[in-house]
Amino acid sequence: MFFFSFQSLIPLFAVQKLSPLAPSPDWSRLDQFQETITRDEFVQLINTLYSPSGSFWRYTIINGNEVTIYSDTEHNELLYRLRLAPDPESQVPLKANWVSNIKTRGEEPIETKPLKGLIICLDPGHIGGKWAKMEERFFQIGSDPPVIEAELNMNVCKRAAKLLEAAGAKVVWTKKDYEPVTELRPANLRKDAIALLFPFENQDNLPYRFSDEIEKKFH
């Protein structure tokens, strides 16, 4: 039951690859989770749930009861050190949140509304609809019905919302349809896209239109 805090641990390894709209990660926010999970549980969750491909370990070194996280696979740029509890008896209780309540309540009576008072935001990722092919979240074999990732996400969120509300949580959504959440469209963002693709070029000397291959990157 380490889901709530562990989500924060999935590293944004290469800061330079983040969206220009995203702030740099504040790793100190993980300080509250020091020694709240054992090494065995941490490794098991990484290998079976969060990074079964093993890519997580390319950016980390685990030595005894400490995980060192780097921004590069050469382990040159240190990002964070997470201390792990040596055994369940020495785990530090998670601070006030519903995960710690569930994890530590033991044999106490189960609360019928354990999430009462919480507001949980659901964000069904990707756009979908007519945008699905453009964002490369569309898969189809022959004439079979396509698999559209945004629709899968929406269906999962709808099911999750029912369970969360039944447990007492208030659910809010970032979106409930298959349209972009912004009124901006590719044409509005063309100038910004060119600046990102050609950051060292004199923008005034660039052609009005590029090859079809490059134009696709703007959309």
N, C-alpha and C positions, 0 to 999 in steps of 0.2 A: 504493500500500500504506500509506495513512495512516489506515486505518479505526479502529485501536485508540485512537489519541490524538484523532482528530477527533470521535469520539462524545462526548467530554467537552466539546467546544466548542459543541455545539448549545445555545444559551442559553435559560435559564429566565428570559425577559425580565422579565415582570411578577411580581415576588416576591409581591405581594399575591394573585396568582391561584394560588399553589401550595397544595397540600393543607395543612391546619393541622397535619398529622402530619409534614410534610417540613421539614428544616432549611433555612436560607438557603444558597444556593450559595456555595461557597468558591472564588472565582475565582482565587486565588493558586495553586491546584493546576495551573493551566494554564501557570505560569511555566516548567516544564520543557520546554514545547513551543515556546518562543520561537525563531524562525528555523530551525525544523526542516522547514519546507515553503516552497516558492517561491510567489510571488504567482500565477503562472500555474496551478500545480497546485491551489492553494486555490480560486481563482475557478472553475476547471473542475469541481471536486468540489461546490462549493456549487450551481452552476447546473445540473448534470446529475444529481446524486445526492441531496444533502441538502435542497435547497430549490429544485426546478425551478419552483415557482410564483413565486419571487422575493421571498417574504415576508421572508427573512433580511435582505435589503438595506434593508428599511424601518427596521431597528433598528441599522444599521451605517453607517459611513463608511470607505471604503478610500481612503487617500491615500498614494501612492507604495507603499512596502513596509510599511505599517502599517494594521491593521484596528482601528477603534475601535468598541466595542460598547456600546449604550445600552439602558436598560430601557424606553424609550418611543420612539415614532415621531417625536417632536419633537426628539429628541436632546438632552434636558435633563439626564438622570441617567446619568452615566458609570458603566459597569460594569467594563470591561476594555479594555486595549490589547494586541493581539497583533502582534508584529513578524514579518514575513515575510522569507525569504531572497531576495535579488535574483536569484540564479541557482543552479542545482544545485551548482555548485562551492563555494558559500559556505554551503550548508546545514549546520546543526549536527546531528551524528548523534543520533538518538533514544537516550535512556538505556536501560539493560538491560531489554529486553522482547522478546518474540518477533517483534514487528513490525520493530524495528530490525535484528534478526538477518536477517530475510528481506530487508529493503530494502537492506542493505549487504553481503551476502555475495558479490554479483557472480557470478563464474563458479565459485565453490567447489562441490564436490560437494554435491548435495542430500541433506540428512539425511532418512532414511526415517521418523523419528519427530520432526519438528521441534517438536511441542508437548509432548514428554515433560517431565513435572514440573509442568505447568500444571494448575490446577483451574479449570474454566470452568462457570459457573452459567447454565443456560438457564431463562428465564422466559417460558413461553407465555402471552402477555398475554390479559386478559379471562377471564371465568368460563365462559361458554358453557352448554351444556345447557339446563335449564329457566330459566336466568337470562338467556339470550341476548337475548330480546325486551326484558326489563326494562332491560338495560344498552345497548340500542339498537345491538347488534352482530349484527343479524339482518336479512337482505335476501331477499325472495322476490317473484317475479313469477308471478301466477296460481297454478297448481298445480305449477309447477316445483319441484324440490328447492331448499330454501333455502340461501343462502350464510351460514354462521355464522363470524364472524371468529375466534372462539376455536378452532374446529376447524382452520381454516387455519393458525393459529399453532402449534397442537399438531403438525400434520403437518410443518411446516417444522422445528420443533425436533427431531422424531424423526429426520428426515433429517440435520440438522446434527449431532446426537449421534453418529451412525454415522461421519460423516466426521471429526469431532473425535477420537473414540476411536481411529479408524484412524491418526490422525496422532500418537497418543501422549498425548492429554490425558485427564484424569479429568473426567467430566461429572457434575455434580449438578443437581438440578431443584428449582425452587420448588414445583412441583405437577405431577401427571401425570394429573389427572382434570378433570372439569367441575363442580367444587364450589368454593365460596369457601374460601380458606385460613384463614379465621377461623371460630370457632363462633358468632360473633355474627350476628344476623339483623336485618332492618330494624326490627323492634319494639324490639330492644335499643338501637338507635341513634337512635330517634325524638327523644329529648330533645336530643341533640347536634345533630341536623339542624335542629330548631326554633331552637336557639341561634345556629346559623350563618345561617339565613334571616332571623331577626328579632333581630339582635345588640343593638338599642337598646330593645327592648321589655321591659316587666316580665313575666317569664315566667309569673307567677302570674295575670296578667290575660288571658292568651291563651286562646282556646277549646280545649276538649278535642279537637274535631275541626274541620278546615277544609273548604273546598270540595274537590271531587274533584280539581280541577286542582292545587291546592296539595298535597293529600295525595300525589299521584303523585311529587312532588319528594322526599318522605320515603322513597320506596322505589326 
